[in-house]
């Protein structure tokens, strides 16, 4: 990225390239803390999403229980609700969780899971779109394998863990990639659920830097740090999809999506 002086002078065609803006973004701009928070949020949120979606997808695809189709239909209907509509009720739920964050048994008196990493990650267990994707993936797997496992005395958890999951690696990686991208780029939920600097993610932090830069001369300090931070924010997602694109294409194809 060009040095700050070149931006001030308006000289964008220059051979004087420097990494100084990245250094300033990492130290002065606080990108290091934003990046650490985002990595923790994205990694653990993705793990929760994949685990919950794999369990629910397997249950809807392979198990038979009363009300299965009704529950699956209701879950699909929730996908029609815009995420912005559920923000306020979800925040209230996090604030009013009983016996957490200073709350009493009725959920009063404290802040619950507000401004905590657990509060950021907990909604990751609900991902109807990924449940549907993995359900489609589990449905195409041969039934002979689980029938043979049941004859040998294996339970449903063993069948899911030892047979279904190893055969579903492309689908799981697809869900993991999409979920990681969603958590990494999430803005509204981290913004409303955190008020301390220690829980600021990359998207929220970069937006704050940009807002700060609008109140001063745009090219002096904040703007180059914001641009450098934006590149640092995009690079992990780009590399992740570059590495996992083979599994991503295979998982999308086998699950029936185009």
N, C-alpha and C positions, 0 to 999 in steps of 0.2 A: 504494500500500500504506500501511496505517496506521502512524503513528510508533510507536516502541518504547514510549513512555510510555503510550500508549493500550492496548497489549497487556498491560502490567503491571497497569493499573488494571481490566482486564476490560471496558473500554468499547469494544465493537466497533461500536456505532452512533454514529458521529461524523462530523462534516464536516471534521475536521482531517486532510486527506490530505497525504501527503508522499512524496518520492522518496528520502528519507534512507536507507531500508533497502536500496534498490538501490545507492546509492553505497557503503554499507558492505559489501554483498555483493561489489561489484566491486573494492574496494580491500582492506579488512581480511580479507574471507572468501576472497580469492584466486580469485574466479570468473573474473577476466580471464585468468589462466593456464590454468585448466581449460577455458575456452571456446576459447582458441587451440589447445590440444592436441587438443580434440575436433574442431575444424574441420579441422585438418591430417589427423587420423586418418580422419574421415568422407569428406573430399573425395578423398584419394588411395586410400583403400580402395574407394570407389565406382568410381573410374576403373579400378582393377585388376579389380574384379568385372565391370564392363560389358565391358571389353576381352576378358577371358578367356571370359566367357559368350557373347559375340557370335561369337568364333572357334569355340568348341566347338559352339554351337548351329547355326551354318552348316555345320560339318563333318558333324554328325549328320543334318541335314535335307537337304542338297543333294549331298554327296559320296558316292561309292561306294568302299568299301575293305574288305578282308577283316576280319571280326570287328567290323564297325560296330555291328550290332544287339546283339552280346554285350557290347561295351563300354558301349553305352547302357544296357542292362539292369543291368549291374553298377553303373553310376553311379546309376541310380534306386534300387537297393538300399541304397546308402549313405545315402539320405534317411531310411531307417528307423532308423538308428543315432542315439540321443540325443546331442546336443551335449556333455552333461556327461561322457559316456563317453570322448570323444576329447580332452578337455582335457589329461589327464596325458600321453598319448602325444605330443600336439602340442608340449607344453612340452619334453619330452625331446628331440624332434627339433630344436627351436630351440636348445636348450642344447648339442647334440652336432653341430652343423653343422661340417664340417671347414674348417680354415683361416679361420675367422671368429671374431672376438671373443677372440683369444688361443688358440684351439684348434689342435691339431696336425692332421696328416693323418688321424688316427683320431678326431678330434673330442674330444680330451681336453685338459685343462689350462686351459680358459678358460670363459667364460660364453656363447659363441656369440652369438646374437641376442637373448639375454635383456636386458630393460630397454633396448631400442632401439625407435625408431619403425618401423624396417624389420621387426622381429620382430612388432610389432603388426599391420602392414599385410599381410605376406606371406600369411597364410591367406586373405586376401580373394580370391585367385586361384581358390579352390575354392568353387563355389557351384552345386551340382547343381540346385537348384530353379530358379534363373535360367537355367541352360543349357536345362532342359526348357521353360521359358516361351518363350525365344527360338527354340528349335527349332520349337515349334508355330507361331510367328509366321513363320519363314522358309519353312515348308512350304506356307503359303497364297499365297505370292508366285508370280506367273506364271513359268513356265519359259522362255517365249519370249524374255524379255529376256536371260537368261544364255546361251541358245543363240545368239542374235544376236551377243552379245559374244564368244563363243568363235569364231564364224565370222570375226569381225574380228581375231582373234589375241590377245584378252585372256586373261591367266592367271587362276587362281582368286583370287589376292590382289587383283588389279584388279577382278574381278567383285564380290568381297566389299566392297571399299572404295568403289567408284564407283557400284555399282548396288544391291546389297543393303542396305547401311547407310542410304543416303538414303531408301529405301523403308520402312525399319524404324524410323523415328524414334519413332513412338508406343510401340513395344515397348521400344526402348532407354531412353526416358524413364521408362517404367513400372519397368523393372529398376533404373534409377538412383534413382528415388524410394524404392523398397522397400529397396534396398541402403543408401542414405544413412540412412534411418530406422533400419535394423538396426545400422549402425555407430554412429550417434549415441546410440542407447539401449543399446549393448553395455555389459555390466557385468563378467561373469565373466572374459572374456579380458583386458581391460585391467587387471583387478585382479591376476591371477596373473602377468602378463607385465611388470609395471612395479613398481619399488620406489623410484623417485626422484620428487620433486615435479614435475619438468619433464614427466613423462609421465602425469600424473593427468588423467583425462577428467572430464567433467561428472558422470556417474553415480557414479563412484568418489569424486570430491571432495565431492559433496553428501551421499553416504552417510557419509563421514568427518565432515563438519560436523554431521550429525544425531547421530552417535555421540558427538561431542564435546559437543553440547548436552544429551545425556541425563545427563551427569555434573555439570552445573551447573544453576542455575535456568533452566528452559526458555525463559523469555520475555525474559531480560536482553539477550542480544546475538546468540547463535548462531541461535536459532529464526527471528527475522525475516530474517536474512541467508540462511538456508536456504530459506525460503519465496520470497524474492525471486529467489534463484538458480534455484529450480525453475521459476518463470515465465520467466526468461531462457532456460532450457534447452528449454522447450516451444515458445516463440515461433518459432524458426527452422523447426521441423518443420511447425508450423501454417501458416506463410506459404508454405513450399515446396509443400505439398500444395494450398494455395489457388491458387497460380499454375499448377501443373502438373496440376490435376484433369482438364482436358479431355483431355490426352494420356494420362493414367492410365486414364480410362474407355475411351478408344479402344483403347489397347494391351491391356487386359484382355479387351475384347470380341473383338478380332481374333485373339487367341491362343487363344481357345476356353474361357476360364475364365468362371465365373459369379460 
